[in-house]
Amino acid sequence: MAKSKLRKTFVEPLGKNNPVFVQILGICSTLAVTNKVQNTMVMTLGVTFTTALSSWTISLLRNHIPSRIRMMVETMIIAAFVIIVDIVLKAFYPEMWKQLGPYVGLIITNCIIMGRVEAFALNNKPLPSLVDGFASGLGYTYVLLSIAVVRELLGSGSIWGIRILGSWWTNWSIMIMPPGGFFVLAIIIWVIRETVMKEESHA
């Protein structure tokens, strides 16, 4: 029973309870970083790390956090993990840190993290909370990486900085601009809801 519950906790954020294409959370990142796959990978890893460990930590402390200051404590814990991400990135990948600029710090305000903390971690034990946070991060990751692949390929003719399309290709400038992120996200949400989500609802 416990294993089946953990499995359900892990699978749901990847599919029918995905934070991006179902709950429509964390979509500001589609504007910020998805014009390049490399930037998107780094950002989503940071969000996954923060979501998983914040959920786990807050679950551990849930019975000791006064309700009056609950959200302040949650924000401080989330900020602590974001600072770790920022320090590691600055120390080992300074060029990437410069490219992402303030967006790393804005992980603190990502709705997915606070949403999973409030909806799950405060009401569940540490291990399921860790699994839920990690799975929510993965659900966020694969959607944003899908957007980034489309945007970089159509907007720059490359993936991960490696040229894929030849000189015959005319780059779509709109794809590396902020509206391109919303266009691609809208198409992905529409396709998934009209195919995968409908199949699951009829199953």
Summary of the structure (lengths in Angstrom):
residues: 203
radius of gyration: 18.0
end to end distance: 22.6
largest distance: 62.1
contacts: 663
relative contact order: 0.18
helix: 76%
strand: 2%
